[in-house]
Amino acid sequence: MFGVFGSFFYIGLCVINRLRIEGSDKIRKLPAQNVLFVSNHQTYYRDVMAIFHSICAAKWGYGRRLWAPFYLLWTPARLYYVAATETMKKSGLLPWLFSLAGAVTVKRSWRDAGQEVQRQVDVSEVDKIYRALDFGWVLTFPQGTTKPYAEGRRGVAQIIKDQQPVVVPVVIDGFRRAFNKKGLLLKKRNVDLTVTFKDPLELDYTASKDQIIAQIMDAIEQSDRYRFPHYSPSLK
């Protein structure tokens, strides 16, 4: 299923636009389980496929560009991504099929059907992510929204404290300019798209959730110092 979807999205990434990958050498050094990729978010679906393309290509020794997508036939590890249940259960064939391509669906505790809510975190939902980490690699978007510089969710920090995974920051760019919000329709051609893998974070798993999420948001370039280049904590 992932190979089918990956091939479908390949044209928009590498033919109509130009995808460049940075730091792919870091992927080949990772263990086969308990790796958590944390990334900023620009579209619902295209981000996931671009990052998965880049991860799979790294296994085959691809450099900064993607060529023929034969790498989709053999991934470096079992790949999963965290997605909101409400997004993946929308009517239509595509969300249903997309959920079969590695989705770990969870109910968001802060938003439902486009409305702000406050509800207790379902422990069974978190357990899905733990099991996926035990089995392979998981991609998550700590902001839980495509809105730039949105606040990171402390639940991601709790997962890190409990599971103590290898945490790899990923920074993507260009997708918001090239595609619509869902990432399915083309807005602009010949856009430079980038996926950058950074070194795994050196984390103190005993630190507070606020400290961990702050470190993550800075690593994926969504903190105040990236939003406001002249930002200084003393000005807060």
C-alpha positions as CSV (number, residue, x, y, z in Angstrom):
1,M,0.0,0.0,0.0
2,F,2.8,2.4,0.8
3,G,4.5,1.6,-2.5
4,V,1.3,2.4,-4.4
5,F,0.8,5.8,-2.6
6,G,4.5,6.6,-2.7
7,S,4.6,6.2,-6.5
8,F,1.5,8.3,-6.9
9,F,3.0,11.2,-4.9
10,Y,6.4,10.9,-6.6
11,I,5.4,12.9,-9.6
12,G,4.4,16.0,-7.6
13,L,7.6,15.8,-5.5
14,C,10.2,15.1,-8.1
15,V,8.8,15.8,-11.6
16,I,6.5,18.8,-11.2
17,N,8.6,20.2,-8.3
18,R,12.1,19.6,-7.1
19,L,12.7,17.7,-3.8
20,R,16.1,18.1,-2.1
21,I,17.1,16.0,0.8
22,E,19.6,17.0,3.5
23,G,21.2,14.7,6.1
24,S,20.1,11.4,4.6
25,D,23.3,9.8,5.8
26,K,22.0,10.1,9.4
27,I,19.2,7.7,8.5
28,R,21.5,4.8,7.9
29,K,23.0,5.0,11.4
30,L,19.7,4.6,13.2
31,P,18.6,1.5,15.1
32,A,15.7,-0.6,13.6
33,Q,13.3,0.2,16.5
34,N,12.3,2.9,18.9
35,V,13.1,5.9,16.6
36,L,10.8,8.9,16.7
37,F,10.9,11.5,13.9
38,V,9.5,14.9,14.9
39,S,8.7,17.4,12.1
40,N,7.0,20.6,11.3
41,H,3.8,20.3,9.4
42,Q,2.6,22.0,6.2
43,T,0.1,19.7,4.5
44,Y,-2.0,16.8,5.6
45,Y,-0.7,14.1,3.4
46,R,2.2,15.3,1.2
47,D,4.5,15.8,4.2
48,V,4.2,12.2,5.3
49,M,5.0,10.8,1.9
50,A,7.9,13.2,1.2
51,I,9.5,12.2,4.5
52,F,8.9,8.5,3.9
53,H,10.3,8.8,0.4
54,S,13.4,10.4,1.8
55,I,13.8,7.8,4.5
56,C,13.4,4.9,2.1
57,A,15.8,6.4,-0.4
58,A,18.5,6.7,2.3
59,K,18.4,2.9,2.6
60,W,19.5,2.7,-1.0
61,G,22.2,5.2,-0.6
62,Y,20.5,8.0,-2.6
63,G,22.1,11.4,-2.2
64,R,20.2,14.8,-2.2
65,R,17.8,13.9,-5.0
66,L,15.3,11.1,-5.6
67,W,15.5,9.1,-8.8
68,A,13.3,6.2,-9.9
69,P,11.3,5.1,-6.8
70,F,12.5,1.5,-6.6
71,Y,13.5,2.2,-3.0
72,L,9.9,2.0,-2.0
73,L,10.1,-1.7,-2.3
74,W,12.4,-2.1,0.7
75,T,12.2,0.3,3.6
76,P,15.0,0.6,6.2
77,A,12.5,-0.2,9.0
78,R,8.8,-0.6,9.6
79,L,7.5,2.9,9.1
80,Y,4.4,4.5,10.8
81,Y,3.1,8.0,11.2
82,V,0.7,9.5,13.8
83,A,-2.5,10.9,12.4
84,A,-5.7,12.4,13.9
85,T,-8.5,9.9,13.8
86,E,-11.0,12.5,12.6
87,T,-8.7,13.2,9.6
88,M,-8.3,9.6,8.6
89,K,-12.0,8.7,9.1
90,K,-13.4,11.4,6.8
91,S,-15.6,10.1,4.1
92,G,-13.9,9.2,0.9
93,L,-11.7,6.4,-0.5
94,L,-8.4,8.3,-0.2
95,P,-8.3,8.9,3.6
96,W,-9.3,5.2,4.2
97,L,-6.6,3.9,1.9
98,F,-4.1,6.3,3.3
99,S,-4.7,5.0,6.8
100,L,-3.7,1.6,5.6
101,A,-0.3,2.9,4.6
102,G,1.1,3.0,8.1
103,A,-1.2,5.3,10.1
104,V,-1.3,5.2,13.9
105,T,-4.6,7.0,14.5
106,V,-5.2,8.9,17.7
107,K,-8.0,11.1,19.0
108,R,-6.7,14.6,19.7
109,S,-7.5,15.8,23.2
110,W,-7.5,19.5,22.2
111,R,-9.5,19.5,18.9
112,D,-12.4,17.6,17.4
113,A,-14.3,18.3,14.1
114,G,-12.6,21.7,13.7
115,Q,-13.6,22.8,17.2
116,E,-11.4,23.4,20.3
117,V,-12.1,20.9,23.0
118,Q,-10.7,19.8,26.4
119,R,-10.9,16.1,27.1
120,Q,-8.9,13.5,29.0
121,V,-6.1,11.8,27.1
122,D,-7.1,8.2,26.2
123,V,-4.3,6.0,27.4
124,S,-5.1,3.3,24.9
125,E,-4.5,5.8,22.1
126,V,-1.0,6.5,23.5
127,D,-0.3,2.8,23.8
128,K,-0.7,2.5,20.0
129,I,2.3,4.8,19.5
130,Y,4.3,2.9,22.1
131,R,3.7,-0.4,20.3
132,A,4.6,1.2,17.0
133,L,7.9,2.4,18.5
134,D,8.6,-1.0,19.8
135,F,8.1,-2.4,16.3
136,G,9.9,0.3,14.2
137,W,10.0,4.0,13.4
138,V,7.3,6.6,14.0
139,L,6.8,10.0,12.4
140,T,4.9,12.6,14.4
141,F,4.1,16.3,14.0
142,P,4.3,17.8,17.5
143,Q,2.2,20.8,16.6
144,G,-0.7,18.7,15.5
145,T,-1.7,21.3,12.9
146,T,-0.4,22.8,9.7
147,K,-0.4,26.3,11.1
148,P,3.2,27.6,11.3
149,Y,4.7,28.3,14.7
150,A,1.8,26.7,16.5
151,E,2.5,25.5,20.1
152,G,4.0,22.1,20.5
153,R,1.9,19.5,22.3
154,R,3.2,18.3,25.6
155,G,1.9,14.8,24.9
156,V,4.8,14.2,22.6
157,A,7.1,15.0,25.4
158,Q,5.4,12.5,27.6
159,I,5.8,9.8,25.0
160,I,9.5,10.6,24.9
161,K,9.9,10.5,28.6
162,D,8.1,7.1,28.8
163,Q,9.6,5.4,25.8
164,Q,13.0,7.1,25.6
165,P,13.3,6.8,21.8
166,V,16.0,8.1,19.5
167,V,14.5,11.5,18.5
168,V,15.3,12.8,15.0
169,P,14.2,16.3,14.1
170,V,13.0,16.9,10.6
171,V,12.5,20.3,8.9
172,I,10.4,20.5,5.7
173,D,9.9,23.6,3.5
174,G,8.2,24.5,0.3
175,F,5.2,22.2,0.6
176,R,2.8,25.0,1.6
177,R,3.7,27.0,-1.5
178,A,3.5,24.0,-3.9
179,F,0.3,22.2,-2.7
180,N,-3.0,22.9,-1.1
181,K,-3.7,22.3,2.6
182,K,-4.4,18.6,2.1
183,G,-1.3,18.2,-0.1
184,L,-3.3,16.6,-2.9
185,L,-3.8,19.5,-5.3
186,L,-1.0,21.4,-7.0
187,K,-0.8,25.2,-6.4
188,K,2.5,26.0,-8.0
189,R,5.1,24.3,-10.2
190,N,8.9,24.2,-10.0
191,V,9.0,24.8,-6.3
192,D,12.1,23.9,-4.3
193,L,11.0,21.4,-1.7
194,T,13.3,20.4,1.1
195,V,13.4,17.6,3.7
196,T,16.2,18.1,6.2
197,F,17.2,15.4,8.7
198,K,19.1,16.7,11.7
199,D,21.3,14.8,14.2
200,P,19.4,12.9,16.9
201,L,18.6,15.1,19.9
202,E,20.6,14.8,23.1
203,L,17.7,14.7,25.5
204,D,17.5,14.5,29.3
205,Y,14.6,12.1,29.7
206,T,14.2,13.3,33.3
207,A,13.6,16.9,32.3
208,S,10.1,18.4,32.4
209,K,7.7,18.0,29.5
210,D,7.9,21.8,28.9
211,Q,11.7,21.6,28.6
212,I,11.6,18.7,26.2
213,I,8.9,20.2,24.0
214,A,10.8,23.5,23.9
215,Q,13.9,21.6,22.7
216,I,11.9,19.8,20.1
217,M,10.2,23.0,18.8
218,D,13.6,24.7,18.5
219,A,15.1,21.7,16.6
220,I,12.3,21.7,14.0
221,E,12.6,25.5,13.7
222,Q,9.2,26.4,15.1
223,S,10.3,28.2,18.2
224,D,10.2,32.0,18.8
225,R,13.8,32.5,17.7
226,Y,12.9,31.3,14.2
227,R,9.5,33.1,14.1
228,F,11.1,36.3,15.3
229,P,14.8,36.4,14.2
230,H,15.7,39.1,16.6
231,Y,13.9,37.4,19.5
232,S,15.4,37.6,22.9
233,P,14.1,35.8,26.0
234,S,14.7,39.0,28.0
235,L,12.0,40.7,25.8
236,K,9.3,38.3,26.9
